[in-house]
Amino acid sequence: MLTSKHVSCFILNMNHVSDIIDLLGGNAAVSRELGVKPSTVSEMKRRNSIPPKYWAGLLRVAAQSGRQDITADQLVHIHSPETHEVAP
C-alpha cells in the first residue's frame, strides 16, 4: 500500500543511501558530522546500507540542515527489501 510517507520518497527520489548522503552535503560533510572517515561513508553508499548506530546522528544532521524529509521512517524505507525489488 502506497502511503503519503512513501509518495514523498518517490517524488524526492530518495530510494538509496546515496540520495540521503548527497542531500546532507556528500561524503565529506556526513563523515565530519558523524565523526567517521570519508571511506566509511563511501562504503555505506557502496553497500546501500547505513548501520543503525549512525541513524540518530544522520537524523540530527538532517534536522540541523532543515531536511525534514529525512526521517526515521525514510531510513527504514530505504533499507526495506521491497524498495529495491526488481519487477519480473
Kinemage of the C-alpha trace (Angstrom):
@kinemage 1
@onewidth
@group {chain A} dominant
@subgroup {mainchain}
@vectorlist {calphas} color= white
{ca met a 1} P 0.000 0.000 0.000
{ca leu a 2} L 1.393 3.372 -1.014
{ca thr a 3} L 1.068 5.949 1.746
{ca ser a 4} L 1.840 9.653 1.831
{ca lys a 5} L 5.171 8.826 3.507
{ca his a 6} L 6.166 6.696 0.547
{ca val a 7} L 4.949 9.201 -2.027
{ca ser a 8} L 7.490 11.731 -0.763
{ca cys a 9} L 10.228 9.117 -1.232
{ca phe a 10} L 9.411 8.791 -4.900
{ca ile a 11} L 8.870 12.494 -5.506
{ca leu a 12} L 12.214 13.352 -3.965
{ca asn a 13} L 13.832 10.254 -5.473
{ca met a 14} L 15.130 9.182 -2.080
{ca asn a 15} L 15.307 5.445 -2.525
{ca his a 16} L 19.023 4.904 -1.992
{ca val a 17} L 21.525 5.621 0.742
{ca ser a 18} L 23.471 7.780 -1.707
{ca asp a 19} L 20.431 10.061 -2.069
{ca ile a 20} L 20.386 10.732 1.689
{ca ile a 21} L 24.140 11.299 1.892
{ca asp a 22} L 24.100 13.631 -1.108
{ca leu a 23} L 21.200 15.638 0.341
{ca leu a 24} L 23.195 16.075 3.556
{ca gly a 25} L 26.206 17.518 1.737
{ca gly a 26} L 28.071 14.487 0.459
{ca asn a 27} L 30.631 12.072 1.841
{ca ala a 28} L 32.962 14.631 3.433
{ca ala a 29} L 30.182 16.551 5.192
{ca val a 30} L 28.468 13.427 6.500
{ca ser a 31} L 31.737 11.858 7.643
{ca arg a 32} L 32.645 15.044 9.504
{ca glu a 33} L 29.246 15.190 11.228
{ca leu a 34} L 29.279 11.507 12.184
{ca gly a 35} L 32.922 11.512 13.238
{ca val a 36} L 33.926 8.770 10.804
{ca lys a 37} L 36.342 8.573 7.888
{ca pro a 38} L 35.040 9.533 4.428
{ca ser a 39} L 35.806 5.963 3.359
{ca thr a 40} L 33.235 4.745 5.910
{ca val a 41} L 30.565 6.892 4.269
{ca ser a 42} L 31.699 5.725 0.811
{ca glu a 43} L 31.270 2.145 1.970
{ca met a 44} L 27.744 2.924 3.220
{ca lys a 45} L 26.912 4.231 -0.249
{ca arg a 46} L 28.514 1.254 -1.985
{ca arg a 47} L 26.583 -1.214 0.167
{ca asn a 48} L 23.423 0.914 0.039
{ca ser a 49} L 23.181 0.458 3.784
{ca ile a 50} L 23.658 2.730 6.783
{ca pro a 51} L 24.312 0.825 10.008
{ca pro a 52} L 21.603 1.673 12.556
{ca lys a 53} L 24.210 3.001 15.000
{ca tyr a 54} L 24.566 6.029 12.678
{ca trp a 55} L 20.852 6.716 12.206
{ca ala a 56} L 20.461 9.055 15.192
{ca gly a 57} L 23.443 11.100 14.021
{ca leu a 58} L 22.082 11.324 10.491
{ca leu a 59} L 18.687 12.408 11.774
{ca arg a 60} L 20.354 15.062 13.932
{ca val a 61} L 22.295 16.372 10.916
{ca ala a 62} L 19.130 16.313 8.807
{ca ala a 63} L 17.211 18.327 11.413
{ca gln a 64} L 20.049 20.850 11.728
{ca ser a 65} L 20.105 21.161 7.931
{ca gly a 66} L 16.369 21.755 7.735
{ca arg a 67} L 15.814 18.449 5.920
{ca gln a 68} L 12.520 17.390 7.483
{ca asp a 69} L 12.104 14.930 4.606
{ca ile a 70} L 14.882 12.748 6.042
{ca thr a 71} L 13.191 10.839 8.850
{ca ala a 72} L 13.487 7.551 10.704
{ca asp a 73} L 10.635 6.260 8.532
{ca gln a 74} L 12.638 7.285 5.456
{ca leu a 75} L 15.686 5.355 6.681
{ca val a 76} L 13.526 2.284 7.310
{ca his a 77} L 12.008 2.623 3.827
{ca ile a 78} L 15.396 2.860 2.133
{ca his a 79} L 16.590 -0.258 3.947
{ca ser a 80} L 13.428 -2.233 3.159
{ca pro a 81} L 13.979 -5.084 0.679
{ca glu a 82} L 10.753 -4.110 -1.110
{ca thr a 83} L 12.267 -0.736 -2.012
{ca his a 84} L 14.895 -2.414 -4.166
{ca glu a 85} L 12.930 -5.292 -5.674
{ca val a 86} L 13.105 -5.554 -9.425
{ca ala a 87} L 9.811 -6.253 -11.157
{ca pro a 88} L 9.754 -9.581 -13.026
